Amino acid sequence: MTTFLTGWGRTAPTPATLARPRTLDELREAVEDAPRRGVVARGLGRSYGDAAQNAGGLVLDCTGLDTWTFDEASGLVTASGGVSLHELMTELVPRGWFLPVSPGTRYVTVGGAVAADVHGKNHHRDSSFGAHVRSLTLVTAGGTARVLRPGEPLFHATVGGMGLTGVIAEATFACVPVESARMRVDVERTGDLDETLAVMAATDDRYRYTVAWIDLLARGRRMGRSVLTRGDHAGRTEKREPGFAPGPLVRAPAWVPGGLLNGLSVRAFNEVWYRRAPRRRTVVQDLAPFFHPLDAVEGWNRVYGPRGFVQYQFVVPFGAEETLRGIVGSLSAHGTVSFLTVLKRFGPGSGGLLSFPMPGWTLALDIPAGQRGLGGLLRGFDRRVAAAGGRVYLAKDSRLRADMMAAMYPELERWRRIRDEADPAGLFRSDLARRLLL
């Protein structure tokens, strides 16, 4: 079946043949019979850009690969690549377990979590998803299923490799014990970016999970004012009985006019959000609003209108705070409309050769497509980030240039050599791979 596909940002749709294997044998056959334009796997479509698109080729919807098992004695999950993190959380939390890493949405598949090496609010403590994977099964060119483990070159090329080494059919990873479905959370308001950076640097190590929401439209002495949210899993004396069964609370309209999120509406939202936050308070929250607030709105990406949106996320190393300040200052001066802007601190990476996280500061923005001067502004940021030794997140990218890719990812050539050995004909392809000359 030929269909037009986009990423979660809903920009640049391209046509592809879509197939949905339901067994490992069907998956292997689909890869073996892939057309000349190649093949790429797709999960729940939460990559923001073109990582799971393959114009004129084959795209494998892997959500039909949905079996998993759990060993309560060891805390190890073995799951097919199409199993969603939402399903795992729903079943694991009542048993007293939680995923080692949860990104900002639970509607991500296990295969996607490995391919993008997703990170969460706990990266400064626990690294990214790939650091917790004990083994994975990869269907490579020719339909061969290979079991890979940490230390093997192809394993580290696959973790964070954006699906370009093969299709992740299964992964085994370690979970963490929890006592409840609640979080004990410290909320604190800061007055500007310097205070935000100072408080996070001084206190983040006290918490397993930390994040800061930044008001990008604040200027002058208020530039970078933030609401910090830092938490840990609550104990049994602070919660209800374990349980996790959240669903969307509301549904975004099927059609939203362009321009709904503009400088006026976002400035008003930012003012309310900042003012309603306490200067400092400890609260107890459910898991879902702490980890996945946007999942409460089904189809929230439609709120950005028919032109979609661009998510831009970068990381710069510790010591490059002036680059971060400069970018925040430029965004504020430009009046960039970003409905959600979050800042986190990263710790050591997982060892994935194309993995995004590295020790440093990461900033993520959601920007409605079509804003005046946006392309030039972001290209300038690319150059600043690369010059500082940082990089842009491929799972959220839709517009990076190939020369910047080479400058940002120092292990790129090593990754290419390993990929070429596993896939000499270049069977695994995507629109992202073509754009970045991968």
C-alpha positions as CSV (number, residue, x, y, z in Angstrom):
1,M,0.0,0.0,0.0
2,T,1.4,3.4,-1.0
3,T,0.8,6.2,1.4
4,F,2.2,9.6,2.3
5,L,4.1,9.8,5.5
6,T,5.4,12.6,7.7
7,G,7.2,12.8,11.0
8,W,5.4,14.1,14.2
9,G,6.2,17.7,13.1
10,R,3.9,17.1,10.0
11,T,6.3,18.7,7.5
12,A,7.6,17.4,4.2
13,P,5.4,14.4,3.4
14,T,6.7,11.8,1.0
15,P,5.1,8.7,-0.5
16,A,6.3,5.1,0.3
17,T,5.0,1.6,0.2
18,L,3.9,0.7,3.7
19,A,3.9,-2.9,4.9
20,R,3.1,-4.3,8.4
21,P,4.9,-7.5,9.3
22,R,3.5,-9.4,12.3
23,T,6.2,-12.1,12.8
24,L,10.0,-12.3,12.7
25,D,9.7,-14.4,9.6
26,E,7.5,-11.9,7.8
27,L,9.9,-9.1,8.8
28,R,12.9,-11.1,7.4
29,E,11.0,-11.7,4.2
30,A,10.1,-8.0,3.8
31,V,13.7,-7.0,4.2
32,E,15.0,-9.7,1.9
33,D,12.5,-8.5,-0.8
34,A,13.0,-4.8,-0.3
35,P,12.9,-2.7,-3.5
36,R,15.8,-0.7,-5.0
37,R,14.8,2.5,-3.1
38,G,15.5,0.5,0.1
39,V,13.7,0.1,3.4
40,V,13.4,1.6,6.8
41,A,11.5,0.7,10.0
42,R,8.8,2.8,11.5
43,G,7.1,2.6,14.9
44,L,4.5,5.0,16.3
45,G,5.8,7.9,14.2
46,R,7.1,10.1,17.0
47,S,10.3,11.1,15.3
48,Y,9.7,14.8,14.5
49,G,11.4,14.9,11.1
50,D,12.0,12.5,8.3
51,A,13.8,9.6,10.0
52,A,11.0,7.1,9.4
53,Q,10.2,8.2,5.9
54,N,11.6,6.6,2.7
55,A,10.4,8.4,-0.5
56,G,9.7,5.9,-3.2
57,G,10.8,3.0,-1.1
58,L,9.5,0.6,1.5
59,V,8.6,1.5,5.1
60,L,7.9,-1.3,7.6
61,D,5.3,-0.5,10.2
62,C,6.7,-2.6,13.0
63,T,3.9,-2.1,15.5
64,G,2.5,-5.5,14.6
65,L,5.6,-7.0,16.4
66,D,4.1,-6.6,19.8
67,T,5.1,-9.5,22.1
68,W,7.1,-9.2,25.3
69,T,8.1,-11.0,28.5
70,F,9.3,-9.9,31.9
71,D,11.5,-11.6,34.5
72,E,10.6,-10.2,37.9
73,A,13.6,-11.8,39.5
74,S,16.1,-9.9,37.3
75,G,14.0,-6.9,36.2
76,L,14.7,-7.7,32.6
77,V,12.2,-7.1,29.8
78,T,12.6,-8.8,26.5
79,A,10.3,-7.0,24.0
80,S,9.7,-7.1,20.2
81,G,10.6,-3.9,18.5
82,G,7.0,-2.7,18.0
83,V,6.0,-2.9,21.7
84,S,5.2,0.6,23.0
85,L,6.6,2.1,26.2
86,H,3.0,2.9,27.1
87,E,2.1,-0.7,27.1
88,L,5.1,-1.7,29.1
89,M,4.5,1.0,31.8
90,T,0.9,0.0,32.1
91,E,1.9,-3.5,32.9
92,L,5.1,-3.0,34.8
93,V,4.2,-0.2,37.3
94,P,1.6,-2.2,39.1
95,R,4.3,-4.9,39.6
96,G,6.6,-2.4,41.1
97,W,8.9,-1.7,38.2
98,F,9.6,1.3,35.9
99,L,11.4,1.8,32.6
100,P,15.1,2.8,33.0
101,V,14.6,5.8,30.7
102,S,11.3,7.5,29.6
103,P,11.3,10.2,27.0
104,G,8.8,13.0,26.9
105,T,6.2,10.7,25.3
106,R,5.3,7.1,26.2
107,Y,4.0,6.5,22.7
108,V,7.4,5.3,21.4
109,T,8.2,1.7,20.5
110,V,11.1,-0.3,21.9
111,G,12.8,-0.4,18.5
112,G,12.4,3.4,18.2
113,A,13.8,3.9,21.7
114,V,17.0,2.0,20.8
115,A,17.3,3.4,17.3
116,A,17.1,7.0,18.6
117,D,18.8,6.1,21.9
118,V,16.1,8.2,23.6
119,H,16.8,10.1,26.8
120,G,14.7,11.4,29.6
121,K,14.9,13.7,32.6
122,N,17.3,11.3,34.3
123,H,20.2,11.3,31.8
124,H,22.5,13.1,34.3
125,R,22.1,10.0,36.5
126,D,21.2,7.1,34.3
127,S,22.4,7.9,30.7
128,S,20.1,7.1,27.7
129,F,18.1,4.0,26.8
130,G,20.9,2.2,25.0
131,A,23.0,2.1,28.2
132,H,20.4,-0.3,29.7
133,V,20.1,-2.7,26.7
134,R,21.7,-6.1,27.4
135,S,21.1,-7.5,23.9
136,L,19.2,-6.9,20.7
137,T,18.1,-8.8,17.7
138,L,18.8,-7.0,14.4
139,V,17.4,-8.0,11.0
140,T,20.2,-7.0,8.6
141,A,20.4,-6.9,4.8
142,G,19.4,-10.2,3.2
143,G,16.9,-10.9,6.1
144,T,19.5,-12.3,8.5
145,A,18.6,-12.0,12.2
146,R,21.7,-11.3,14.3
147,V,21.8,-11.1,18.1
148,L,24.1,-8.3,19.3
149,R,25.5,-7.4,22.7
150,P,27.3,-4.4,24.2
151,G,30.9,-4.4,23.0
152,E,30.2,-5.5,19.5
153,P,30.7,-2.8,16.9
154,L,27.4,-3.3,15.2
155,F,25.6,-3.0,18.5
156,H,27.1,0.5,19.1
157,A,26.3,1.5,15.5
158,T,22.7,0.4,16.0
159,V,22.1,2.2,19.3
160,G,21.3,5.7,18.1
161,G,21.8,4.6,14.5
162,M,18.3,5.8,13.4
163,G,17.4,2.5,11.9
164,L,20.1,2.6,9.2
165,T,21.9,-0.6,10.2
166,G,18.8,-2.8,10.1
167,V,15.5,-3.4,11.8
168,I,15.5,-3.9,15.5
169,A,13.3,-6.9,16.0
170,E,13.8,-7.4,19.7
171,A,15.6,-5.9,22.7
172,T,16.3,-7.0,26.2
173,F,16.9,-4.3,28.8
174,A,16.9,-3.7,32.5
175,C,14.1,-2.0,34.5
176,V,14.3,-0.2,37.9
177,P,12.2,-1.1,41.0
178,V,9.7,1.5,42.2
179,E,7.4,1.5,45.2
180,S,4.5,3.5,43.7
181,A,2.9,5.2,40.7
182,R,3.6,8.6,42.2
183,M,6.5,11.1,42.1
184,R,7.8,13.4,44.9
185,V,8.6,16.6,43.1
186,D,10.3,19.9,44.0
187,V,9.1,22.8,41.9
188,E,11.1,26.1,41.9
189,R,10.9,29.3,40.0
190,T,14.0,31.2,38.9
191,G,14.3,34.8,37.7
192,D,16.7,34.5,34.8
193,L,18.9,32.1,32.8
194,D,22.0,32.6,35.0
195,E,20.1,31.7,38.1
196,T,18.6,28.7,36.3
197,L,22.0,27.3,35.2
198,A,23.4,27.9,38.7
199,V,20.6,26.2,40.6
200,M,20.6,23.2,38.2
201,A,24.4,22.8,38.4
202,A,24.3,22.9,42.2
203,T,21.3,20.7,42.9
204,D,20.6,18.3,40.0
205,D,22.7,15.5,41.4
206,R,20.3,15.4,44.4
207,Y,17.5,14.2,42.1
208,R,17.0,11.3,39.7
209,Y,14.9,13.4,37.4
210,T,15.3,17.1,36.5
211,V,14.1,19.5,33.8
212,A,13.6,23.3,33.4
213,W,10.9,25.0,31.4
214,I,12.2,28.3,30.0
215,D,10.2,31.4,28.9
216,L,11.9,32.2,25.6
217,L,9.8,35.4,25.1
218,A,11.1,37.0,28.3
219,R,13.6,39.7,27.7
220,G,16.1,41.9,29.5
221,R,16.7,41.0,33.1
222,R,14.1,38.3,32.9
223,M,15.6,36.5,29.9
224,G,15.7,32.8,30.5
225,R,13.4,32.8,33.6
226,S,12.4,29.2,34.3
227,V,10.3,26.8,36.2
228,L,12.5,23.9,37.6
229,T,10.9,20.5,38.2
230,R,13.0,17.9,40.0
231,G,11.8,14.7,41.4
232,D,12.2,11.1,42.6
233,H,9.9,8.1,42.8
234,A,7.7,8.4,45.9
235,G,7.7,5.8,48.6
236,R,4.7,3.7,49.7
237,T,3.8,6.1,52.5
238,E,3.3,8.9,50.0
239,K,1.0,7.4,47.4
240,R,-1.9,5.3,46.4
241,E,-1.4,1.6,45.5
242,P,0.8,1.1,42.4
243,G,-1.1,1.6,39.1
244,F,-0.6,3.3,35.8
245,A,-3.5,3.5,33.3
246,P,-3.4,7.0,31.8
247,G,-5.0,7.9,28.6
248,P,-5.6,11.2,26.7
249,L,-7.8,13.6,28.6
250,V,-8.7,15.7,25.5
251,R,-8.3,15.4,21.7
252,A,-6.9,18.1,19.6
253,P,-9.3,19.2,16.8
254,A,-8.8,17.5,13.4
255,W,-8.1,20.9,11.9
256,V,-6.5,23.9,13.5
257,P,-6.0,27.2,11.6
258,G,-2.4,28.4,11.1
259,G,-1.2,31.1,13.4
260,L,-3.0,29.9,16.6
261,L,0.3,29.7,18.3
262,N,1.7,33.2,17.9
263,G,3.7,35.7,19.9
264,L,0.6,37.0,21.6
265,S,-0.9,33.7,22.6
266,V,2.4,32.1,23.6
267,R,3.4,35.2,25.6
268,A,0.1,35.0,27.5
269,F,0.6,31.3,28.2
270,N,4.1,31.8,29.4
271,E,3.1,34.5,31.8
272,V,0.4,32.4,33.3
273,W,2.6,29.3,33.5
274,Y,5.4,31.1,35.1
275,R,3.2,33.0,37.6
276,R,1.2,29.9,38.7
277,A,4.4,28.1,39.6
278,P,5.4,28.4,43.2
279,R,8.6,30.1,44.1
280,R,9.5,26.8,45.9
281,R,7.3,23.9,46.8
282,T,7.3,20.1,47.2
283,V,4.3,18.3,45.7
284,V,3.3,14.7,45.0
285,Q,2.3,13.9,41.3
286,D,1.2,11.0,39.3
287,L,3.7,9.5,36.8
288,A,1.9,10.6,33.7
289,P,1.8,14.4,34.3
290,F,5.4,14.4,35.5
291,F,6.9,12.4,32.6
292,H,4.4,12.9,29.7
293,P,2.3,16.0,30.1
294,L,1.7,16.4,26.3
295,D,0.3,12.9,26.0
296,A,-2.8,14.1,27.8
297,V,-3.8,15.8,24.5
298,E,-4.3,13.2,21.8
299,G,-2.9,14.5,18.5
300,W,-1.3,17.6,20.1
301,N,0.9,18.1,17.1
302,R,-2.2,19.3,15.2
303,V,-2.3,22.4,17.4
304,Y,0.5,23.9,15.4
305,G,-1.7,24.2,12.3
306,P,-1.5,22.7,8.8
307,R,2.1,23.8,8.2
308,G,3.3,21.8,11.2
309,F,6.3,22.6,13.4
310,V,10.0,22.2,13.7
311,Q,11.6,20.8,16.9
312,Y,15.1,21.9,17.4
313,Q,17.2,20.3,20.1
314,F,20.9,20.7,20.6
315,V,23.5,19.9,23.2
316,V,26.7,21.8,24.0
317,P,29.4,20.5,26.4
318,F,29.9,21.8,29.9
319,G,32.1,24.9,29.6
320,A,30.2,26.1,26.6
321,E,27.6,28.0,28.6
322,E,28.3,31.2,26.7
323,T,27.1,29.4,23.5
324,L,23.9,28.4,25.3
325,R,23.4,32.0,26.6
326,G,24.0,33.4,23.2
327,I,21.4,31.2,21.5
328,V,18.8,31.9,24.2
329,G,19.5,35.6,23.8
330,S,19.1,35.4,20.0
331,L,15.8,33.5,20.4
332,S,14.5,36.0,22.8
333,A,15.6,39.0,20.7
334,H,14.1,37.4,17.6
335,G,10.8,36.8,19.4
336,T,10.8,33.1,18.5
337,V,7.5,31.5,19.3
338,S,8.2,28.2,21.1
339,F,5.3,26.7,22.9
340,L,7.5,24.3,24.8
341,T,11.1,25.0,25.6
342,V,13.0,22.7,28.0
343,L,16.5,22.6,29.4
344,K,18.3,19.6,30.8
345,R,21.7,18.5,31.9
346,F,23.2,15.4,30.3
347,G,25.7,12.9,31.8
348,P,27.9,10.3,30.1
349,G,26.6,8.8,26.9
350,S,25.6,5.2,26.2
351,G,28.4,4.4,23.7
352,G,26.2,4.6,20.6
353,L,28.3,6.0,17.8
354,L,25.6,8.4,16.5
355,S,23.9,8.8,19.9
356,F,22.9,12.4,20.6
357,P,23.5,12.8,24.4
358,M,26.9,13.9,25.7
359,P,27.8,15.5,29.0
360,G,26.5,19.1,28.8
361,W,23.4,21.3,28.5
362,T,20.6,20.4,26.1
363,L,17.8,22.8,25.0
364,A,14.8,21.7,23.0
365,L,12.2,24.0,21.3
366,D,9.0,23.4,19.4
367,I,8.6,26.2,16.8
368,P,5.7,26.6,14.4
369,A,6.9,26.2,10.8
370,G,7.0,29.3,8.6
371,Q,8.1,31.8,11.2
372,R,9.9,34.7,9.7
373,G,13.7,34.2,9.3
374,L,13.5,30.8,11.1
375,G,15.7,28.9,8.5
376,G,18.6,31.3,8.7
377,L,18.3,31.6,12.5
378,L,18.6,27.8,13.0
379,R,21.4,27.5,10.5
380,G,23.4,30.1,12.5
381,F,22.7,28.1,15.6
382,D,24.0,24.9,13.9
383,R,27.3,26.7,13.3
384,R,27.5,27.9,16.9
385,V,26.7,24.5,18.3
386,A,29.2,22.7,16.1
387,A,31.9,25.2,16.9
388,A,31.3,24.6,20.6
389,G,31.7,20.8,20.1
390,G,28.0,20.1,20.3
391,R,25.4,18.5,18.1
392,V,21.7,18.4,17.0
393,Y,19.4,15.5,17.8
394,L,18.7,13.5,14.7
395,A,15.4,12.0,16.0
396,K,13.9,15.5,16.1
397,D,15.7,17.0,13.1
398,S,14.1,17.9,9.8
399,R,16.4,20.5,8.3
400,L,20.1,19.9,9.2
401,R,22.7,20.0,6.4
402,A,25.1,17.2,5.6
403,D,28.3,19.3,6.3
404,M,27.0,20.1,9.8
405,M,26.3,16.4,10.4
406,A,29.9,15.6,9.8
407,A,31.1,18.4,12.0
408,M,28.8,17.5,14.9
409,Y,29.3,13.7,15.0
410,P,33.0,12.8,15.3
411,E,32.3,9.0,15.2
412,L,30.5,9.3,11.8
413,E,33.2,7.7,9.7
414,R,33.6,4.8,12.1
415,W,29.8,4.3,12.0
416,R,29.9,4.4,8.2
417,R,32.5,1.7,8.1
418,I,30.6,-0.6,10.4
419,R,27.3,0.1,8.6
420,D,28.9,-0.6,5.2
421,E,30.2,-3.9,6.4
422,A,26.8,-5.0,7.6
423,D,24.9,-3.5,4.7
424,P,27.3,-3.1,1.7
425,A,24.5,-2.4,-0.8
426,G,22.9,0.4,1.3
427,L,19.6,-1.4,1.7
428,F,18.5,0.6,4.8
429,R,17.6,4.1,3.8
430,S,15.5,7.0,4.9
431,D,14.7,10.5,3.8
432,L,17.0,11.7,6.7
433,A,19.8,9.5,5.5
434,R,19.6,10.9,2.0
435,R,19.4,14.5,3.2
436,L,22.5,14.0,5.5
437,L,24.4,11.9,2.9
438,L,24.5,9.0,5.3
